[in-house]
């Protein structure tokens, strides 16, 4: 039975591959799994039928038979645990890959998302310009050790894993100028974006955005 994921009918990112269904699409492509997509509007996301799948009325969700999951990290981890290609074969390697998934979501992503949000919610406030450098310092305090850990390696722990997938998706949310401060992280993101599975997932999400623009 093919899984069904939900995605924005009209994504705010306009097809840049930043909406969180992209993480799930990429994982499914890496695992070689066909899937169906249920497109939802912002109105539909807040209705009872969708909130039965995702209690916070967001995307993505994942359905396969009786299993219904929400939260992109949980969905990617589920796919990785049940299909080859996203976790190392050895137990220690699997554990480290899982740690990188949680690191991406719990350590790296929060200040990046905070910076995005203050632009929309606080840019008309008198403290906005003073606040931005403080958030940027928080982001750099996480990127600097991440860059040091990656060093000259292709991937975080030897071979590509779900940990890299999630980390790259988080890093793509950065302002390009800040990512450029860390050449090895820029190369890391570019390397991941050249993976065929990433390109298939990106093209699929972009096609939805283009169809929405076309009306």
N, C-alpha and C positions, 0 to 999 in steps of 0.2 A: 504494500500500500504506500503510495507516494505521500510524503508529508505535504502539508499546506502551511505556508507562511503568510502573514499579513504584512502589507506595505502601504505607504502613503499613496493614495490616488493622485495627489498633487503635492509632491514633496517640497518642503520649504527650501531645500538646497538646490532645486532646479536641475537635478541630475549630476551633481558633483560626486556622488558616491559617499556622502557623509551621513545620510540617514541610517539608522541602526539596523534596518533589514539587510543592508549591504554586508554586514558581518556574517549574518546567517547565510545569505546567498553564497558568499565566498567559501564558507565552510562546507556547504553542500557541494559546491563545484569541486573543491579539493578532494572530497570524499567520493566524487563521481556519482552523486545521487540525483536523480531527476526529482523535481518538486513542482508543486502548483503554487500560485500566488493569489491571494484574495486581497484586492485593493479596497482600502477604506478611506472615507472622507474624514475630515476633522469632526464633523457632526456625528457620523457613524461610530467613531471611536469612543464617544461618550455615551452611547446607547447601551441598554442592558445586554443585548446579545454579544457585543464585543467585550464589554466589561466582565462578562462571565468567563472570557478567556484571559483577559488582562485586567485585574482589578483597578488599575490606575488609568485605564483608558488610553494606552499608548500602543506603539508598535515597537518591535515585531512580536508576533506570537507564532507558535509552532504547534501543529496538530498532526498526530499520526495515530490512527485508531482511537483508543480511549485516552491516549496521552495528550495533554494540553500543557504547554509550557509558555512562560513569558520571561522577560529579561534576556537580552542578547547574550550575555556571558553564560547564563545557564543553558541556553539553547546550543551555543557553540560547544560547550563542554559535553553536553549530551551527545551531540553528533560525533565529537572526537572520541568519546569513550566507546561508542558502538560501531564505529566504522574505521577502517585503517586509513592512514595517511596524515593524521593530525596529531598523533601522540607517539612518542618513541615506544619501541617494543619493551624495553627494560623498565622495571618498576620505578627505579630512581629517576630515570629520565622523564617518565610520565609525571611523577610528582613535581619535578622542577618545571615542566611545561605548564602544569596547572598553577603553580606559584606565579608564573609570569602572566597568566590570564588574570589572576586576582590583582597582581601588581599594576597591570595596565588600567584596570577599572577602579581600583581603590586608591592608588598612589599617584599615578600619572594623570588620569583623566579629570579628577575634580577641579583643580585650579584652571585647567584649560577650558572646561565648560563654564566655570565661573566668569572667566574673562569674556567669553562669548555673551553671557547673559547680561553682564553689567552694561554692555553697549546698548542693549535693547531697553533695559529697565532704568538705567541711571545716567545716561549720557547728558541729560538735561539738568543734572544736579550739580551744585557748586563744588562738590568733592570729587567729581568724576576724574578729572585730570590728575589729581593727587593720588587717587586710588590705583590707577592703572600700573604705575611702577611697582607698587607693592605686590600686586597679583603677578606681574612679570617676574619678580624676584622669586616668588613661590614656585612658579613654573620652572625657572632655571635651576632652583635647588633640587628639583627632581630630574631634570634632563641631564644635568652635569654628571651625576653618578651613573645614570643609565648609559650615557655616552662612554664613560670610562669602562663600564662593564662590557659593553659590546666591543669596544676596541676596534681591531681590524677584522673581526670575524664577520662572516656573512649573516649569521643568525645568533640568537641569544644563547643557545645551548647546543651548538654543533650542527643540528639539522633543523630545517623548518618545522614548526609545530603550531598548534593552536595558540600558544603563547605569543609567537611572532605575529600571527594573524591579528590577534586582539591588540597587541601593542602598536602595530602599524596603523590600524584603523583609528586608534586614539591619536597617534602622532599626526595623522592627516588633518586633524582638526586645528592644528597650530596655525598661527599666522606664518606665512611663508618666510618672512624675514627672521623670525625667531628660530624656525627649524634650520635655516641656513647658517645660523651661528654654530651648528654642530654638523660639520660635513659628513661624519660617519653615520649620523642618524638620517641625514638627507639621502645618502647613498643606500642605506638600509630600506627606507621607504620606497625609493625608486626601484630597488631590486625586487621587492615584494610586488610592486605594481606591474612588473614585467612577467609575473607568473601567469601562465595561460588561464588558470582557474580564476584569478583575480580579474583578468580582462573579460572573461565571460560574464562574471557577476556584475562588473561595472557596466558592461554593455546592456545587460538585461535591465538594470535599474535605470540607466539613462534612457532606454527606449520608453519606459513608462512616463518619464518626465517629458520627453519630446511629444508623446501622444497627448499628454495633458495640455501642453502649450498649443498643439494643433487644434485643440478644441473638441 
